[in-house]
Structure formats: structure tokens, C-alpha cells
Amino acid sequence: MSQHKYFTSLEKVPQISEEERALLDPVQEEFYFRTNTYYNSLINWDDPDDPLRKMVIPSVQEHDDGGLLDEYDEQSTVVVQGLQRKYYNQCSLLVASVCGATCRYCYRKRIFMEGANDEIAVDMGKIVAYLQQNPEVTCLVITGGDPLVLSAAKLKKFLQPLREVETIRHIRVSSKMVAFNPHKIIEDTEMLDVLESLRTPDKNVWVSAHITHPREITDVAVRAINLIHDRGISMMNNFPIVKGINDDPQVIAEIYNRMVELGIFNYYTYICSPTKGNVSCVIPVEKALEIQEQAKRLASGFSRTARLIMCTNTANIEVLGKSDGRIYFQFFHAREPQYDNAIFSLKSNPEACWFEDYEEVKNGECKQPLGQQV
């Protein structure tokens, strides 16, 4: 058994000097910090700009003002405690308030704060009843926090009741444990049993890996990925483009190519959310588009499936492209189905880091939902 330990205080990370800890103490008092010895072993501590270091070690810039803790207004979508209905045919089930480590760019960092457990599911009976009463919900995302941090027994309490809901056709488990601590997957065979138990001959289960940098794809991570595949579970990968971590077409292309080599579907690449504390992580929308387009040119054909997505409180909006001074978007997955697939354009703004930064949106010239804008 591996002996990897988890830390929630910078004092437990010997590579951080006392001087740096003093600067970062106010940040870790405001925003939760967590890492572990496995992930720390991947960091080049001699490089202050090491991307994996930036992934988990706080920055003084997190204290800069701006942004909301619930940038996506998720709490307005809660239908039962722990169950969010963001889209007409999809719900998210929050089952954990902890992760293997805490990404500094996390858009849901509020749930790690003291007293935030009221967003985590507690009554699966009520959740199952809601899903049975709303058969149009066919997709369920198991998330948190990270579901695969949980023990097999705790995970089973959340997942086993879902077998009673015949109308749920697609289940996706969102987890970064393949990157943060793949030993948990390798050693916890009972957890893999729980995931496999959700499969039926005509219904698959997916694990979303959230690999954000090629250096997270270690030999141990590959072993964990193969064990998941061995259970007949499919995998996809989602990740944001984050300033100083992976905002480089070569890095993104390498992720895309490695995912396909490992049998993982490249699904979404996200615009990093301007959630409170994320100011040092965010890059402009049109810069992200440029990086994505260059990365796809460098990637193999099978690797070019990822969509560039901005998750807003109205829809998952795909960034399609830029032409003649305008940037084109599509409602890829809207909260209201009548707006699905609507295409619209806005005047280019290379400084815009989020949807509301575009002038037509700020000035109210584009009324939401934007399904009529072409």
C-alpha cells in the first residue's frame, strides 16, 4: 500500500519557505488548501513558475478583488440538496466536499469553505424520487469535490440507489484522482467495483479525468487509467486553459494526443472561470480561442474533438471562431432547450475574459437568452 499523505496547511509542505508561508497565510485562511505527497513529488520545486506548483500552491494574487464565489449561480439550480439541475436533461449530484488536492482555479471553491456542506447530497431517497418524477433528465454528473476521494462504502451509498432510476441513461463521474493520486484508484478495487456495478449491457458509465498538464500523465496514472478501462468504463477528459499552467498550444496539443493514445475522449476545453480568487489564472476568451486553434493544428486528427466552452449561468457556450472583427458562439447546452444550438456573434474584444465583458452584453444590447442573435 502507498503511504501518500494529504496536507491542508502550507506548514506541512517543507519546500515552502517560512517567508513565503507568511505571505500566503492570508490566502489559505480565505481559500481552502490541500495537496498530497504524490502530487508534490511531481513538482519541480526549484522553479517558482513550475505549472504543477501553480496548480496547487496558493498565490498572493488570489487575494485580488473581483469575481463571485458562485460565478455560475449554481445555487439557483438546486432542486434537492446536493442535486443541481443546470440543464433540462442533465443534473449534477454533489457527493463530496473534498478533493485529492485543490486546484487554485477551482470554480466551486466555495464548497470547501467552512459551513458549506449544505451543498452536498444527504438524502438519496429524495434525489431518486426527484429523478423518477422527472424522466426527461437522462444524464447525471457525479461530482463534488471529487467522488473518488470517498471510500468505496461511502461512494456506494450515493451511487447504488441510482440503479433504481431507469430513465438515467448516462452517468459521468468527474474526478481528478488519476492526476492527483492515482494510487487511490489502483489500490481501492472495491471503489472500482462500485463504479462497474452501475454499468448494464445497454448503459455505460464514464469517468472524466480532468488532466490539465502532460506531466500529470505518469506511469502510475496510466496504470490507473488502464484499470478503469479494464472494468469496461469509458473515459473522457475536460480541463480549463489556465494562465501559467497550460496556456501554450504545444502543451494543449500534447494533452489531446496523449488522451487519444490512452483511449480517452477529448470532450471540453474550458475558458477558465473568473470565480473569486482566480484573477491570476484567467486568460482572455479570444486568446484561449487562438491557443485552442493552434493546438488542434498540432494535434492528430482523432485528437481534435475538444470543444472550447464557456460555462455561464445561461448555457455551456461554445466559442466557435473569429472573423471580420466578430467572435462567434453557439449555445452548445442551454438551460432552456429551445435555445440549444443557437449561433450568435459579438463584436471582438481581445481583452474580454468572460461573456459579460463583451460590450453588447454589458450594455444590454444582447438580451439573454441570446438565441435570436446571429
Stockholm file with secondary structure:
# STOCKHOLM 1.0

chainA/1-374         MSQHKYFTSLEKVPQISEEERALLDPVQEEFYFRTNTYYNSLINWDDPDDPLRKMVIPSVQEHDDGGLLDEYDEQSTVVVQGLQRKYYNQCSLLVASVCGATCRYCYRKRIFMEGANDEIAVDMGKIVAYLQQNPEVTCLVITGGDPLVLSAAKLKKFLQPLREVETIRHIRVSSKMVAFNPHKIIEDTEMLDVLESLRTPDKNVWVSAHITHPREITDVAVRAINLIHDRGISMMNNFPIVKGINDDPQVIAEIYNRMVELGIFNYYTYICSPTKGNVSCVIPVEKALEIQEQAKRLASGFSRTARLIMCTNTANIEVLGKSDGRIYFQFFHAREPQYDNAIFSLKSNPEACWFEDYEEVKNGECKQPLGQQV
#=GR chainA/1-374 SS CCCCCEESSGGGCTTSCHHHHHHHHHHHHHSCCCEEHHHHTTSCTTCTTCHHHHHHSCCGGGGSCCCCTTTTCGGGGEEETTEEEEETTEEEEECCSCCSSCCTTCTTGGGGSTTCGGGSCCCHHHHHHHHHHCTTCCEEEEESSCGGGSCHHHHHHHHGGGGGCTTCCEEEEECCHHHHCHHHHHHCHHHHHHHHHTCBTTBCEEEECCCCSGGGCCHHHHHHHHHHHHTTCEEEEEEEECTTTTCSHHHHHHHHHHHHHTTEEEEEEEECCCCTTCTTTCCCHHHHHHHHHHHHHHSCGGGTTCEEEEECSSEEEEEEEEETTEEEEEEEEESSGGGTTCEEEEECCTTCCSGGGSHHHHTTCSCSSCTTCC
#=GC SS_cons         CCCCCEESSGGGCTTSCHHHHHHHHHHHHHSCCCEEHHHHTTSCTTCTTCHHHHHHSCCGGGGSCCCCTTTTCGGGGEEETTEEEEETTEEEEECCSCCSSCCTTCTTGGGGSTTCGGGSCCCHHHHHHHHHHCTTCCEEEEESSCGGGSCHHHHHHHHGGGGGCTTCCEEEEECCHHHHCHHHHHHCHHHHHHHHHTCBTTBCEEEECCCCSGGGCCHHHHHHHHHHHHTTCEEEEEEEECTTTTCSHHHHHHHHHHHHHTTEEEEEEEECCCCTTCTTTCCCHHHHHHHHHHHHHHSCGGGTTCEEEEECSSEEEEEEEEETTEEEEEEEEESSGGGTTCEEEEECCTTCCSGGGSHHHHTTCSCSSCTTCC
//
